[in-house]
Amino acid sequence: MRKRILLLEDEQAIADTLLYALQSEGFEVQHVRLAGQALDEFRAQPPDLAILDVGVPDGSGFDVCRAIRKTSEMPIVFLTARHEEIDRVLGLELGADDYVVKPFSPREVCARVRAILRRSAAAVVAPSTPAPQGSLLQLDEAAQRITCGGEFLPLTRYEFQLLATLLRRPERIFSRVELMDLVWGGALDTSDRTVDAHVKLLRAKLRARGVQAELIQTHRNMGYSIRVAD
Ligand code: CA
């Protein structure tokens, strides 16, 4: 089945070269010029991947990304024009999968898109991977439970969601904002401290199970990730 791509880009010339390149590779592309249109399109028919220009007349690709991330982990690639934008993308504050800096070659964009779609297809085929053999923590998506050293780990709803989110993408750093979106999904009373408090609770539960290694890693000014090696 043809993969659908949502392209947000307000400059027609850039959009045209990307449309041509992506369509030549067999992708179905929905092109919009405004952030509002991108969100309408995303809600009407969620694509397989979104390419978002950062600077658009009615807002920014960052806002679109944030809104999408409330309900979806769909791959997102940013088209950035300036260095200060790149810094924000690299900070992973926004949960982007990749970025391309203008001016770029359409072929490069296509190659990135293909690579990301391959990765996410692998993740769909095996949702409870990629925990390697012997990993202490195992996420069982079907049963909605996590085991530690083969034994069921009792967790509250949000503890489970938080740990599951980290386990689905080992070593990937999630910012507190992303975790609030992904785990608490827009609940009004959450803050950075909610995330920190739950990480603390999880670490205590793991320690109580005799887990010595610090599996949940803190990355200064960036967020949290989970280690599954050893
Ligand atoms: Ca633009």
Boltz pocket constraint, residues with backbone or C-beta under 6 A from the ligand:
constraints:
  - pocket:
      binder: B
      contacts: [[A, 9], [A, 10], [A, 11], [A, 53], [A, 54], [A, 55], [A, 56]]
      max_distance: 6.0
